[in-house]
Amino acid sequence: MRTVDRIIAISDVHGENQKLLNLLKKAEYNSSLDLLVIVGDMIDRGMENLDTLATCEELRKSGAVLLKGNHEVFLINAIDEMLKTDLWRLNIKMSEFLYTWVKSYGGAPTFDEIENLPDEKLIEIRNFLKSLPLYFSSGNYIFVHAGANVRKPIEANTEDETVWMKENFTWCPGYKGKVLIFGHTPTWQFGKYIKLDKNVKKSAKIWFDTINKDKVGIDCGGVFGGRLAALELPSYREFYE
C-alpha cells in the first residue's frame, strides 16, 4: 500500500454528489497525498445518484477505496431483477423486493435514474458495485459500512454482517488494538441526544465510543437533514457539509 499523509473517511453519501464534492474541498483532499475511504451507501434517497457513482468511480481510479453498503446491495439485486424480466415496468407486477426498495428503502430516486438505461449500462453499474469490498484495513484502522461480528476476524464476516448493524455492535468491545470506522446509522441514534428535532440533526457530529474507545461512527445523517461528515486520520479532525 502506498504511503499517504492522512486518511479521510466518509460514509453514506446517499446520492448527494454536490455535498460530497463540497466536503472533499473543505477537507482539502489531495489524491496524491491522501487516502480516501468511502464506507458505503453511495446511492439512494438523494437526487444525484448516477452523478455520485460517476464521481466515486473517478475517485477510485485516483486511489480511493470504496466499500459496499446495504444500498449498494439493494441496487445490485434490483438490477439483477431488471435484467431478468420486463414485468417491473408495470408497477402492479413489481416484485415485493423491488416495490419495497422503491417505495420504502429510498430507492425511488435511483430507480427513476436507471429505469430507462440500456442493459449494457445496467450491467456496467452492477459489475462496478459487485466489485466493491466489504471492509478495508490500514494500520490500526478497520473500515466497514455498518459494523462487524467481532467474535470472528473481520475477513471472516459475511456480507450481511458488514452491511447491516447488529443491535449490540456499538456497545461491545471490538478488535483489540484496532479502531473500527463505520457508517450506516445516523449518530443521533446512539443515545447522545434526548430530543430529536431538526436542530439536533443539523448539528449532528461524529460519534466516538467513549466506553471501549475502539469505534467511530461517521454517518451524521446528511440525507436525513443532518450533515455529511468526513473524519481525518490519524488526527481525528472533523469536517462537515
C-alpha positions in Angstrom: 0.0 0.0 0.0 1.3 3.5 -0.9 2.4 5.9 1.8 -0.1 8.7 2.5 -0.1 11.8 4.7 -3.6 11.1 6.0 -6.7 9.0 5.6 -10.1 10.7 5.0 -13.2 8.6 5.8 -16.7 9.4 4.6 -19.9 7.4 4.7 -23.5 7.4 3.5 -23.3 10.0 0.7 -26.7 8.8 -0.5 -26.8 10.4 -3.9 -25.8 13.9 -2.8 -23.0 14.4 -5.2 -22.5 18.1 -4.7 -22.3 17.7 -1.0 -19.6 15.1 -1.5 -17.6 17.4 -3.8 -18.0 20.3 -1.3 -16.9 18.2 1.6 -13.8 17.0 -0.3 -12.9 20.6 -1.0 -13.4 21.5 2.7 -11.1 18.7 3.7 -8.6 19.8 1.0 -8.5 16.2 -0.3 -5.5 15.6 -2.5 -5.5 12.2 -4.2 -1.7 12.2 -4.5 -1.1 12.7 -0.7 -4.3 11.4 1.0 -6.2 8.1 1.1 -9.9 8.5 0.8 -12.2 5.7 2.1 -15.9 5.9 1.4 -17.6 3.3 3.6 -20.7 2.5 1.5 -24.2 3.7 0.8 -23.1 6.0 -2.1 -26.6 5.9 -3.5 -30.4 6.0 -2.8 -32.5 8.7 -1.1 -30.7 11.6 -2.7 -31.3 13.0 -6.2 -27.8 12.7 -7.8 -27.3 9.0 -7.8 -25.6 8.4 -11.2 -23.5 11.5 -10.7 -22.4 10.2 -7.3 -21.5 6.9 -8.7 -19.5 8.5 -11.5 -17.7 10.7 -9.1 -16.9 7.8 -6.8 -15.7 5.7 -9.7 -13.3 8.5 -10.7 -12.1 8.8 -7.2 -11.4 5.1 -7.1 -9.3 5.4 -10.3 -7.3 8.0 -8.4 -6.7 5.7 -5.5 -9.7 6.0 -3.2 -11.2 2.9 -1.5 -15.0 2.3 -1.9 -16.8 -0.2 0.3 -20.1 -1.9 -0.2 -23.1 -0.9 1.9 -26.6 -2.2 2.1 -27.9 0.3 -0.5 -25.3 -1.0 -3.0 -26.6 -4.5 -2.3 -30.1 -3.2 -2.9 -29.1 -1.8 -6.2 -27.3 -4.9 -7.3 -30.3 -7.0 -6.5 -32.6 -4.5 -8.3 -30.5 -4.5 -11.4 -30.4 -8.3 -11.4 -34.2 -8.4 -11.4 -34.5 -5.6 -14.0 -32.2 -7.6 -16.4 -34.2 -10.8 -16.0 -37.7 -9.6 -16.7 -39.7 -6.6 -18.0 -42.6 -7.2 -15.6 -41.3 -4.5 -13.3 -42.2 -1.9 -16.0 -45.8 -2.5 -14.9 -46.0 -1.2 -11.4 -48.6 -3.7 -10.5 -46.3 -6.5 -11.3 -43.2 -5.3 -9.4 -41.8 -8.0 -7.2 -42.1 -7.5 -3.4 -38.4 -6.6 -3.2 -38.3 -4.1 -6.0 -41.5 -2.5 -4.8 -40.2 -2.2 -1.2 -36.8 -0.8 -2.4 -38.5 1.9 -4.4 -41.3 2.8 -2.0 -39.8 2.3 1.4 -36.0 1.9 1.3 -35.1 5.1 -0.5 -34.6 3.6 -4.0 -37.2 5.8 -5.8 -34.7 8.5 -7.0 -32.2 5.8 -8.1 -34.9 3.8 -9.9 -36.0 6.9 -11.7 -32.5 7.5 -13.0 -31.8 3.9 -14.2 -35.2 2.6 -15.4 -34.6 3.7 -19.0 -30.9 2.9 -19.2 -29.8 0.2 -21.7 -29.0 -3.2 -20.4 -25.3 -2.6 -21.1 -25.2 0.4 -18.7 -27.1 -1.5 -16.0 -24.6 -4.4 -16.3 -21.7 -1.9 -16.0 -23.2 -0.4 -12.8 -23.9 -3.8 -11.3 -20.4 -5.1 -12.0 -18.9 -2.0 -10.5 -20.9 -2.4 -7.3 -20.3 -6.1 -7.1 -16.5 -5.4 -7.2 -16.6 -3.4 -4.0 -15.0 -5.0 -0.9 -16.8 -5.4 2.4 -14.0 -3.9 4.5 -10.7 -2.2 4.4 -7.8 -2.3 6.8 -5.0 0.2 7.2 -2.7 0.3 10.2 -4.7 0.4 13.3 -8.0 1.2 11.5 -10.6 -1.1 10.0 -13.3 0.5 7.8 -16.6 -1.2 7.3 -20.1 0.0 6.3 -22.3 -0.8 9.3 -20.4 -2.9 11.7 -18.9 -6.4 12.2 -19.4 -9.6 14.1 -16.4 -9.0 16.3 -16.4 -12.6 17.6 -14.7 -13.6 14.4 -11.9 -12.0 12.3 -13.1 -9.2 10.1 -12.1 -11.1 7.0 -14.5 -13.9 8.1 -17.5 -11.6 8.3 -20.3 -12.2 5.8 -21.9 -9.5 3.6 -24.9 -9.3 5.9 -22.7 -8.9 9.0 -20.9 -5.9 7.4 -23.7 -4.0 5.6 -26.2 -4.4 8.4 -25.6 -3.3 12.0 -26.2 -5.8 14.9 -28.1 -4.1 17.7 -25.4 -4.5 20.3 -22.4 -3.8 18.0 -21.7 -0.3 19.2 -21.6 -1.3 22.9 -19.4 -4.4 22.6 -15.6 -4.4 22.6 -14.2 -4.5 19.1 -10.9 -5.8 17.8 -8.0 -5.5 20.2 -5.6 -2.8 19.1 -7.9 -1.7 16.2 -10.4 1.2 15.7 -13.5 0.4 13.6 -14.7 3.3 11.5 -18.3 2.7 10.3 -21.4 4.5 9.0 -24.9 3.3 8.3 -26.6 4.6 11.4 -27.0 8.3 11.9 -25.1 9.2 15.0 -28.1 10.8 16.7 -29.4 7.3 17.3 -26.6 6.4 19.7 -28.3 7.9 22.7 -26.5 11.2 22.9 -29.5 13.3 22.1 -32.6 13.5 24.2 -34.9 15.5 22.0 -34.7 14.7 18.3 -35.6 17.8 16.2 -34.2 19.4 13.0 -31.7 21.5 15.0 -30.3 18.3 16.6 -29.9 16.8 13.1 -28.3 19.9 11.7 -25.7 19.8 14.4 -25.1 16.1 14.3 -21.5 15.1 15.0 -19.2 12.2 14.5 -19.7 9.6 17.3 -16.8 8.3 19.4 -17.1 5.2 21.5 -16.1 6.6 24.9 -16.5 3.2 26.7 -14.4 0.8 24.6 -12.6 3.5 22.7 -12.4 1.3 19.6 -15.2 2.5 17.3 -16.1 5.7 15.5 -19.5 6.3 13.8 -19.2 8.8 10.9 -22.8 8.8 9.4 -24.2 12.1 10.6 -27.4 11.6 8.6 -26.7 14.1 5.8 -29.6 13.0 3.6 -32.0 13.0 6.6 -31.5 16.6 7.4 -28.2 16.1 9.2 -24.7 16.6 7.8 -22.3 14.8 5.5 -19.2 14.2 7.6 -15.5 13.4 6.9 -13.0 12.1 9.5 -9.3 12.8 9.1 -6.9 10.2 10.5 -4.8 9.9 12.5 -5.6 13.4 13.7 -9.3 12.8 14.2 -10.1 16.2 12.7 -13.7 16.5 11.7 -15.2 18.2 8.6 -18.9 18.7 7.9 -21.1 19.8 4.9 
